[in-house]
Amino acid sequence: MLRISLLHAILSTLAVALLIFFLTFSIHYNSPSSIPTNKNMPLQETSNPQPHFGLLIGILTRPDRYDIRHFLRLVYGTQSSPIARIDVKFVLCQLTKPEQRVLVALEIIRFDDVIILNCSENMNSGKTYAYFSSLPRILSARYDYVMKADDDVFLRLNPLALSLQTLPRKDLYYGFVIPCPSMKPFVHYMSGMGFVLSWDLVEWISTSPIPANNTFGPEDKLVGEWLNRGNKAKNRISDKPAMYDYPGTNGRCSHDLIPNTVAVHRVKRWDQWLHVLSFFNVTKDIKPSKLYNV
């Protein structure tokens, strides 16, 4: 009888010890504050470096373009920059079909990277204005820069961040100036392939009557007109030749792929995408594994 009582006591003690161990392990596993640190170690050695600035990239596309959105998630989901917090969102106008309401809702649940504006899908009837003017109202936090991009452009996120790193955080208008041969960003406007505005200009667009009363027409050209009429964007940068159209697609706007590329526009066919992704060796970081042979 004594042996049985002793065995019960040992088992009870072991059970309590195991319970405490698993609770402690669970707390340690889930709580970043429980990670051991050396109190004598400088803070910068125990924490990740903070990004220098924030960039929102809004890719204007249409609800039915499910395939391109999923593809671009792969393209941008495998890129990052140590100097910038970069968020990529897909910008749509109002959903009009029952299947869109289901399929786009699933995208939102899974990826949380869709913005749906209060507008009708259009080419030159105000979607760009709706995008910029809505952001100060719908975003919970501001960014340093906001980019508008097409869904047929390949952006290299770290070179883009490096290009922006030393530029002013205010009154900035950055992109590829039109017409193609021009190197004068104060004379014309930036191509719709992808241009960047500093946050103060986004706020100005959201409140000024100048863009609000001029939303119909070639939208990228209109942005340049808004800024000129408002005497805005004192800092204008045209990043040529790092931004360009895919080789052979658009005359003098095109040239061969180059290593210091920031953006390649008019990448519309899958063979063109394969050429671009292969040139920049985007799969170089794939890890070796017995599970596949690529």
C-alpha positions in Angstrom: 0.0 0.0 0.0 2.9 2.3 0.8 4.4 1.7 -2.6 1.1 2.5 -4.3 0.8 5.8 -2.4 4.4 6.7 -3.1 3.8 5.9 -6.8 0.7 8.1 -6.9 2.7 11.0 -5.3 5.5 10.6 -7.8 3.1 10.6 -10.7 1.2 13.6 -9.4 4.4 15.5 -8.9 5.5 14.6 -12.4 2.1 15.6 -13.9 2.3 19.0 -12.2 5.9 19.5 -13.4 5.0 18.6 -17.0 2.0 21.0 -16.9 4.2 23.8 -15.6 6.8 23.0 -18.3 4.3 23.1 -21.2 2.7 26.3 -19.9 6.1 27.9 -19.6 7.2 26.7 -23.0 4.0 28.0 -24.6 4.4 31.4 -23.0 8.0 31.6 -24.1 7.2 30.4 -27.6 4.4 33.0 -28.1 5.8 36.0 -26.3 8.6 38.0 -27.9 9.3 39.7 -24.6 10.4 36.4 -23.2 13.3 36.0 -25.6 16.6 36.1 -23.6 18.6 39.2 -24.1 22.0 40.4 -22.9 21.3 43.5 -20.8 24.8 44.8 -21.6 24.3 44.5 -25.4 23.5 47.8 -27.3 19.9 48.0 -28.5 20.8 48.1 -32.2 22.4 44.7 -31.8 19.3 43.1 -30.4 16.7 44.4 -32.7 16.1 44.5 -36.4 17.0 47.8 -38.1 14.0 50.1 -38.7 13.1 51.0 -42.3 14.0 54.5 -43.4 10.6 55.3 -45.0 7.2 53.8 -46.0 6.0 53.3 -49.6 2.5 52.3 -50.7 2.4 50.9 -54.3 -1.2 50.9 -55.6 -1.5 48.7 -58.8 -4.5 49.8 -60.7 -6.2 46.8 -62.2 -9.7 45.4 -62.9 -11.7 43.0 -60.7 -11.8 40.2 -63.4 -8.0 40.2 -63.6 -7.7 37.4 -61.1 -4.8 35.6 -62.8 -2.6 38.7 -63.0 -3.2 39.6 -59.4 -2.2 36.1 -58.2 0.9 36.2 -60.5 2.0 39.6 -59.2 1.6 38.4 -55.6 4.3 35.9 -56.4 6.5 38.5 -58.2 6.3 41.1 -55.3 5.9 38.7 -52.4 9.4 37.4 -53.1 10.9 40.9 -53.0 11.7 43.2 -50.2 14.0 46.1 -49.2 15.9 46.5 -45.9 15.6 50.3 -46.1 11.8 50.7 -46.7 8.5 49.3 -45.6 6.8 48.6 -48.9 3.1 47.6 -49.1 1.7 46.5 -52.5 -2.1 46.8 -52.9 -4.4 46.1 -55.9 -6.7 49.0 -56.6 -10.2 48.3 -58.0 -13.4 50.2 -58.6 -16.7 48.9 -57.4 -17.5 45.2 -58.0 -20.4 44.7 -60.4 -20.8 40.9 -60.8 -21.8 38.2 -58.3 -18.7 36.2 -58.9 -16.5 39.2 -58.2 -18.1 39.7 -54.9 -17.2 36.1 -53.9 -13.8 35.7 -55.5 -12.5 39.2 -54.6 -13.8 38.7 -51.1 -11.8 35.5 -50.8 -8.7 37.4 -52.0 -9.3 40.0 -49.3 -9.7 37.3 -46.6 -6.6 35.5 -47.7 -4.2 38.3 -48.7 -5.7 41.6 -47.3 -4.1 43.5 -50.3 -7.1 44.9 -52.1 -8.5 48.5 -52.1 -12.0 48.9 -53.6 -12.8 52.5 -54.5 -16.1 54.2 -54.9 -15.9 54.5 -58.6 -16.8 52.7 -61.9 -14.0 51.0 -63.8 -12.7 53.4 -66.4 -9.6 54.3 -68.3 -9.8 58.1 -68.3 -12.7 59.0 -66.1 -11.3 59.6 -62.6 -9.9 56.3 -61.2 -6.5 57.8 -60.6 -8.1 60.8 -58.8 -10.3 58.5 -56.8 -7.2 56.5 -55.7 -5.1 59.4 -54.5 -7.9 61.4 -53.1 -9.3 58.5 -51.0 -6.1 57.5 -49.3 -5.9 60.1 -46.5 -9.4 59.1 -45.5 -9.3 55.3 -45.8 -5.8 54.5 -44.6 -5.2 54.1 -40.9 -1.6 55.4 -41.2 0.3 57.6 -43.6 3.2 56.7 -45.8 6.1 58.8 -46.9 5.4 58.1 -50.6 2.5 56.7 -52.6 3.0 55.1 -56.0 0.4 54.5 -58.8 1.4 51.6 -61.0 0.0 49.7 -63.9 -0.5 45.9 -63.8 1.8 45.3 -66.8 4.9 46.8 -65.1 7.6 44.9 -63.4 9.0 46.8 -60.4 12.2 45.9 -58.6 11.4 46.9 -55.1 14.9 47.3 -53.6 16.3 49.4 -56.5 13.1 51.5 -56.3 13.7 52.0 -52.6 17.3 52.9 -53.2 16.3 55.5 -55.8 13.9 57.1 -53.3 16.1 56.9 -50.3 18.0 60.2 -50.7 15.1 62.1 -52.3 13.0 64.7 -50.5 10.1 63.5 -48.4 7.9 66.4 -49.4 6.7 67.9 -52.7 8.2 65.0 -54.7 7.0 63.8 -58.1 9.1 60.9 -59.3 8.8 58.6 -62.4 9.5 58.4 -66.1 8.9 61.8 -67.8 6.9 61.9 -71.1 7.6 62.3 -74.0 10.2 59.5 -74.1 13.2 61.5 -75.3 12.6 64.2 -72.7 14.9 64.6 -69.7 12.9 67.6 -68.4 10.5 66.6 -65.6 9.3 70.2 -65.0 8.1 70.5 -68.6 5.8 67.5 -69.0 4.4 64.7 -66.9 5.3 61.2 -65.6 4.2 58.0 -67.4 1.5 56.0 -65.9 3.8 52.9 -65.8 4.5 54.0 -62.2 5.0 57.3 -60.6 5.5 58.4 -57.0 4.1 61.3 -55.0 5.1 62.3 -51.6 2.4 62.1 -48.9 1.8 65.9 -48.7 0.9 65.9 -52.4 -1.6 63.1 -51.9 -3.2 65.1 -49.1 -3.3 68.1 -51.4 -5.1 66.1 -54.1 -7.6 65.0 -51.5 -8.6 68.5 -50.6 -7.8 70.8 -53.5 -10.5 71.9 -56.0 -7.9 71.8 -58.8 -7.9 68.0 -59.3 -11.4 67.6 -58.1 -12.7 69.8 -61.0 -10.4 68.2 -63.6 -10.8 64.4 -63.5 -11.7 63.5 -67.1 -9.1 62.9 -69.7 -5.7 61.1 -69.9 -5.2 60.6 -66.2 -1.4 60.5 -66.0 -1.3 63.7 -68.0 -3.9 65.2 -65.7 -1.8 64.6 -62.6 1.0 66.7 -64.2 -1.5 69.4 -65.0 -2.9 69.4 -61.4 0.6 69.8 -60.0 1.5 72.6 -62.4 -1.7 74.5 -61.8 -1.3 74.2 -58.0 2.3 75.2 -58.2 3.2 71.9 -56.5 5.9 69.3 -56.9 9.0 71.5 -56.7 11.1 68.3 -56.5 10.7 66.3 -59.8 12.8 63.3 -60.7 12.7 61.4 -64.0 14.5 58.1 -63.4 15.8 57.3 -66.9 17.2 54.9 -68.1 16.3 52.8 -65.0 12.6 53.0 -66.0 11.5 52.0 -69.5 9.2 50.0 -71.7 9.9 46.4 -72.6 12.3 46.1 -75.5 10.8 46.8 -78.9 7.3 47.6 -77.7 7.2 51.4 -77.7 9.9 53.1 -79.9 12.2 55.4 -77.9 10.5 54.6 -74.7 12.0 51.1 -75.0 15.5 49.8 -74.6 17.2 46.5 -73.7 16.9 45.2 -70.2 19.7 46.6 -68.0 21.0 45.5 -64.6 20.2 48.8 -62.8 16.5 48.6 -63.7 13.8 50.0 -61.5 10.8 49.4 -63.7 10.0 47.6 -67.0 6.6 48.6 -68.5 4.4 46.9 -71.2 5.1 43.4 -70.0 1.9 42.0 -71.4 2.6 38.4 -72.6 3.8 35.5 -70.6 6.9 35.0 -72.8 7.8 38.7 -72.0 7.4 38.1 -68.3 9.6 35.0 -68.5 12.3 37.0 -70.3 12.2 39.7 -67.6 12.1 37.4 -64.6 14.9 35.2 -66.1 17.1 38.3 -66.8 16.9 39.5 -63.2 17.3 35.9 -61.9 14.4 36.2 -59.5 14.5 32.6 -58.4 18.2 32.7 -57.3 17.2 32.4 -53.6 15.4 29.1 -54.0 16.6 26.7 -51.4 17.9 23.2 -52.3 15.6 20.4 -51.3 15.0 16.7 -51.9 11.3 17.7 -52.5 11.9 19.2 -55.9 14.4 19.5 -58.8 14.0 22.9 -60.5 
